[in-house]
Amino acid sequence: MTEHCEDQSWLRCFGTRMVRAALLDSALYEEVEADPRALGQAALVVILSACAAGIGGFANGGYQGILLSAVAALVGWWIWAYVACLIGTRLLPQSQTTSNHGELLRTIGFSSAPGILRILGVVPGLNPWLYALTGTWMLVAMVIAVRQALDYTNIWRAIAVCLVGAPVEMVFILFSFLVIGPWPV
């Protein structure tokens, strides 16, 4: 069922969209791709997911870890959307592929929704398992987000965009580890 935000308050729309994103609803990713007003919501999903990771790993990073997680996530999100846009529209486009950085920012931002569960990392011993689960879940959501934003007809091309772009993201993560230290895990 596709929910349209025109009929809802901003908060209700945001919550509904986050749930649909976490449930891997491809129609949601199409919806936010087409809605330039969803950029603020997408940024908030990224921030909430990063803060949840910081809170979940509070013992490792403290308050500084929460802030650094949020900043690094926002920068990483922006870079990843730009890289995905370049790869998807220049290196691996299909004939119907049309997209821009904003569309990928919106869809990829919402693919961070499962990361909200990382707040449960405060439970002793749960963190490594939780990060593996949410990391995989977010990766699957990102592939769906990329597929929808780039108007691909199959999932394999979206997977290829993610695989080709992953080294760029890994360089960013390595750089951030070197500059700000390890993120809370």
C-alpha positions in Angstrom: 0.0 0.0 0.0 1.5 3.3 -1.0 0.9 6.1 1.5 1.0 9.7 0.2 2.4 12.4 2.5 0.0 15.1 1.3 -2.7 13.5 3.5 -0.5 13.2 6.6 1.4 15.4 9.0 5.1 15.7 8.4 5.9 13.4 11.4 3.4 10.7 10.5 4.7 10.8 6.9 8.3 10.5 8.1 7.5 7.6 10.4 5.5 5.8 7.7 8.3 6.3 5.2 10.9 5.0 7.6 8.9 1.8 8.3 8.3 1.2 4.6 12.0 1.8 3.8 13.0 -0.8 6.5 10.4 -3.2 5.1 12.2 -2.8 1.7 9.1 -1.4 0.0 10.4 -0.5 -3.5 7.4 1.8 -4.0 8.6 3.9 -1.1 12.0 4.3 -2.8 10.2 5.4 -6.0 8.1 7.8 -4.0 11.1 9.6 -2.3 13.0 9.6 -5.5 10.2 11.7 -7.1 9.7 13.9 -4.0 12.4 16.7 -3.7 10.8 17.7 -0.3 11.9 14.3 1.1 15.6 15.3 1.2 15.2 16.7 4.8 13.5 13.4 5.9 16.3 11.4 4.2 18.9 13.4 6.0 17.1 12.9 9.3 17.0 9.1 8.7 20.8 9.1 8.2 21.3 11.2 11.4 19.0 9.1 13.5 20.7 5.9 12.2 24.1 7.2 13.0 23.1 8.5 16.4 21.5 5.1 17.2 24.9 3.5 16.3 26.6 6.0 18.6 24.2 5.4 21.5 24.4 1.6 20.9 28.2 1.8 21.1 28.2 4.4 23.8 30.7 2.4 25.9 33.2 2.7 23.1 32.7 6.2 21.9 30.8 8.2 24.6 29.1 11.4 23.6 31.8 12.3 21.2 31.1 9.0 19.4 27.5 9.9 18.9 28.4 13.3 17.3 31.2 11.9 15.2 29.0 9.1 14.0 26.4 11.6 12.9 28.8 13.8 11.1 30.7 10.9 9.4 27.4 9.3 8.3 26.2 12.6 6.7 29.4 13.1 4.8 29.6 9.4 3.8 25.9 9.5 2.7 26.6 12.6 0.5 29.8 11.0 -1.0 28.1 7.6 -1.6 25.1 9.2 -3.4 27.5 11.2 -5.6 29.6 8.1 -6.4 26.4 6.0 -7.1 25.1 8.7 -9.3 28.3 8.8 -11.4 28.6 5.1 -11.7 24.9 4.5 -12.4 24.5 7.3 -14.9 27.9 7.3 -16.6 29.4 3.8 -16.3 26.5 1.5 -16.0 23.4 3.2 -17.3 20.5 1.4 -19.1 18.7 3.2 -21.9 15.9 4.5 -19.5 18.4 5.5 -16.7 17.9 9.1 -15.7 18.9 10.3 -12.2 20.7 13.0 -10.3 22.5 13.4 -7.0 19.3 14.6 -5.2 17.3 11.5 -6.2 20.1 9.2 -4.9 20.5 11.2 -1.7 16.8 10.8 -1.0 16.6 7.0 -1.8 20.0 6.1 -0.2 19.1 8.2 2.9 16.0 6.2 3.5 18.0 2.9 3.1 19.6 3.8 6.4 16.3 3.2 8.2 17.1 -0.3 9.5 20.2 1.2 11.2 17.9 2.7 13.9 17.9 -0.7 15.5 21.6 -0.2 16.3 20.4 1.7 19.4 19.8 -1.8 20.9 23.6 -2.2 21.0 23.4 -1.0 24.6 22.4 -4.5 25.5 25.7 -6.2 26.5 26.9 -8.8 24.0 24.4 -7.8 21.3 26.4 -5.2 19.4 28.4 -7.5 17.0 25.4 -9.5 16.0 23.2 -6.4 15.7 25.7 -4.6 13.5 26.0 -7.6 11.2 22.2 -7.9 10.9 21.5 -4.2 10.4 24.5 -3.7 8.1 23.3 -6.5 5.8 19.7 -5.2 6.0 20.9 -1.7 5.1 22.9 -3.0 2.2 19.9 -4.8 0.8 17.9 -1.6 1.2 20.6 0.4 -0.5 20.6 -1.9 -3.5 16.8 -1.4 -3.8 17.3 2.3 -3.4 19.9 2.5 -6.1 17.8 0.3 -8.4 14.7 2.6 -8.0 16.7 5.9 -8.3 18.5 4.7 -11.4 15.4 3.2 -13.0 17.1 -0.1 -13.6 15.0 -3.0 -14.8 16.9 -5.6 -12.8 18.6 -5.8 -9.4 21.9 -7.0 -10.8 22.9 -3.7 -12.2 22.1 -2.0 -8.9 24.3 -4.6 -7.2 27.1 -3.8 -9.6 26.8 -0.1 -8.8 27.1 -0.9 -5.1 30.1 -3.2 -5.7 32.0 -0.8 -7.9 31.3 2.1 -5.5 32.1 0.2 -2.3 35.9 0.8 -2.5 35.3 4.5 -2.5 33.1 4.2 0.6 35.8 2.0 2.2 38.4 4.7 1.6 36.2 7.2 3.3 35.7 4.9 6.3 39.4 4.2 6.5 40.1 7.9 6.3 37.6 8.7 9.0 39.1 6.0 11.2 42.5 7.6 10.8 41.2 11.1 11.5 38.6 10.7 14.2 39.3 7.2 15.5 37.1 4.1 15.3 33.3 4.5 15.2 31.4 2.9 18.1 30.9 -0.8 17.4 
